Amino acid sequence: MKNRFFSLVLFTVLLGAFSCTKEESLRDGTFSGTGEGRNGDITVSVTVDGGKITDAKITKEEETPEIGTKAIEPILSQFLKDGSTKNLDVISGATITSNGLLDALDNALNSSRGIEKKDEVPSDCECDIVIIGAGGAGLVAATEAASHGAKTIVLEKMGIVGGNSNYSTGGINASYTKEQARLGIVDSPEIFFEDTMKGGRNLNDPALVRTLVDNSAATVDWLESALIGADLSDVGIFGGATNKRIHRPQGGDAIGAHLVPLLKDAAVTQGAQIRVNSTVTEILKEDGRACGVRVSTKNGDYSIKAKAVIVAAGGFGANSKMVETYRPELKGFSTTNHRGATGDAFKLVEKFDVALVQMEQIQTHPTVVRGTGVMITEAVRGNGAIMVNRKGKRFVNEMVGRDVMSEAILAQDGGSAFLVFDQSVRDSLKAIEGYAKQGLLTEGKSIAELSERLKIPSSELEKTISNYNSFVIAGIDREFSRPEASMDRPLSTPPFYAVECEPAVHHTMGGLKINTKAEVLNKNGEVVPALFAAGEVTGGIHGANRLGGNAVADICIFGKIAADSALSYIGK
């Protein structure tokens, strides 16, 4: 099971000559521009003749076909039609590819205008708090730290912010929230705690889990406040949860694409500096405490002296060698992770003799489009979809934890299975529209037509869906004991849809050992002065299996705690 990439796609769109406004003053010639996509740089060439754009093409890219082509074609077509990128929208489900292409086009146009982007030569500097990583945890920490007056610098080795949070499709788990109360959902931190411990096979650190659940409702309030402005008003159910507690944008839209831009804007608005293409090569140490970082950029290296350091560099799910070291049986698995999730932080902290916990606990996500690394959110199952094998039969309770679901899928013929749903499920969840635009759905006007396209027995699939629908009406799954809360609607509204799915490496649960204050601990169990950590780079919160929705909770709750602890440490 490996990702399929295609490069040097010379997709050319020639739709004639289109005028540009006078103020753009484009020079004739062919100009190149580059932006950062999901899997690497996207490079374009734009040809201008007589002051008009006459051609635009991709000269290099590494996006997966399912994402890349579907995003590239409409954007290039509209770009040639408009002669500008000003009013172009990103393609739902392909946000990173879309933004990378738009950046590349803008850079090509700027070259035509004679605008040269001058990179500053870096120089040594100082700040209160330096944060390694501009993913969800780093952006939350930056917003919190800067909002309390701390001079904060965030360093991101990639060319864009967000990390794996960009691809988060689910939501944030929280219990006893105002949103749950508004919807009549009865839940509690105690049930949330029990679900999380059970999901993690009781390998979780109970103190960290208690911190997670007890701060979850307040964190949702913080995200929905004017400071961030998130919409978390839609509450659904994910695998391993007793109750509906995963909070997401109205209509079930993907949380990552919604939350990352808001967090970035909030951090910058509060005064934090975010520096991309900036790789931390060393955490500086003085008298046993962290006191800054060494940074490498294409224009040179420099040092930042800081009173506290927060490590929010993410996990190592994209580092196949590292994954195989801890879990040899995962060799050859594709990954849902962005290419920067390579576990760099573990080398950075070695000088502090930091303790690592549960590094072998690596989660696979069960519903990943075969061979692509494109993840299908659990919300599709939570809103009513079922899983069937090549015989057209259900084989598992669709709402079990990711580890159990992954094992069940791998046990089927071909090591994959089909996620099946109808139009009513599609209408209930905005995220599905992104999958449709990427061309990931197989569609049939009837169950028989869908079966034919999937090459599975029609009679069996029809029987399976009929039985499932009777369970929905009865309010009890007599076959696999699926929770009633996840059986809101029968699968009876055509057309019908399916996606072939397989497990892929998704989340690394192990990492730096921290306490409830997000302070990093050494191998003797002592706090490393001035060193804090949050997010997937840490371990112990999720145990042997992370429940869907707990990652966003983790990065937001402990990102904020790390900032608060750092502020307390430096006296802010």
Number of C-alpha atoms within 10 A of each C-alpha: 17 14 16 15 15 13 15 12 15 13 15 15 16 13 14 11 17 18 15 15 11 8 7 13 15 21 20 15 13 18 20 22 23 23 25 22 26 27 18 20 19 27 25 26 22 24 20 21 15 12 20 20 29 20 21 26 21 25 18 19 27 20 26 21 16 19 25 24 17 21 25 21 15 16 19 25 16 16 22 24 15 16 19 20 18 10 9 16 14 19 20 22 25 26 21 26 30 28 21 24 30 29 21 25 29 21 24 25 28 20 19 24 16 12 11 10 9 6 8 8 11 15 10 11 11 15 15 23 29 29 29 25 29 30 27 32 38 38 32 28 34 35 28 25 31 24 19 14 14 23 19 27 23 25 24 25 21 20 15 20 25 26 28 22 23 24 24 26 23 29 31 24 29 29 29 20 21 15 20 23 12 9 12 9 18 13 18 16 19 14 15 25 19 18 19 28 24 20 26 24 14 16 17 23 17 18 12 21 22 20 19 27 26 20 19 25 21 17 20 25 17 16 19 15 12 10 18 20 15 21 17 23 20 19 23 23 26 30 25 21 25 16 23 22 27 26 27 26 19 14 14 25 25 26 25 23 20 18 25 24 16 17 27 23 16 23 27 17 14 20 20 26 17 20 18 17 16 21 21 24 16 17 26 21 15 9 7 12 18 23 22 28 23 17 21 17 15 11 10 11 17 16 20 20 20 23 20 25 28 30 27 31 32 32 28 31 30 22 17 19 14 15 24 15 13 14 15 13 10 18 15 14 20 26 27 25 28 21 17 22 19 20 21 18 23 16 11 17 20 12 12 20 12 23 19 20 17 21 20 17 24 23 22 28 26 28 29 25 24 22 20 23 27 25 24 23 22 23 28 25 23 22 23 24 25 25 24 25 21 19 16 23 20 21 18 18 19 27 25 18 22 26 20 17 23 22 14 18 24 15 14 15 11 11 17 24 31 24 22 26 27 24 14 18 26 20 13 16 18 18 23 24 16 19 20 17 17 20 14 19 19 16 22 19 13 17 22 18 15 21 24 13 13 19 12 18 15 18 13 17 23 17 13 16 22 15 14 21 18 14 19 21 13 11 15 17 19 12 13 13 13 20 21 13 18 22 23 14 16 20 23 17 14 15 18 25 25 24 22 21 26 27 32 30 25 24 24 29 30 24 29 27 24 27 18 17 19 28 24 29 23 19 12 9 13 13 19 18 21 23 27 30 34 34 30 30 26 31 26 26 31 31 26 24 28 28 25 28 25 22 25 24 26 27 28 28 27 30 29 26 25 33 32 18 22 30 21 10 14 14 9 13
